Amino acid sequence: MNKFIAVVLAGAVSLGASLAFAAETSTVAAVYKDKSALAGKEVTVKGKVVKVNNGIMGRNFVHVQDGTGDASSNNLIITSKQTAAVGDTVQVTGKVFLNRDFGSGYNYPLLIEESTITPAK
């Protein structure tokens, strides 16, 4: 085992930390369902990009759906410095924010911010 990895693992174990190596992927519907408990926490969602609005308030707004949820819980809006194209399948990791009001009609009951967007397989 690499000496650096052994030290990191030993440190995590001695602190009682869990050894989660990758964030668990959630569904769009599950994020909506558990949004209160997830507020301020990081989530990862995989889905298809259905709408993109770039360059608004210094960020890109990317809408992602994965086929779960109903009309009120099937579309996650992601903000990121990165972007994607409509039709892309992506994996998004970001923090859950509730009731974000940017003014001028930009009000979001649920928003995933500070996100990274990567192509998904």
PyMOL commands that set and color helices and strands:
alter all, ss='L'
color gray80, all
select helices_A, chain A and resi 3-14+28-33+35-38
alter helices_A, ss='H'
color red, helices_A
select strands_A, chain A and resi 25-26+42-56+59-65+76-80+89-103+106-119
alter strands_A, ss='S'
color yellow, strands_A
deselect
rebuild
show_as cartoon
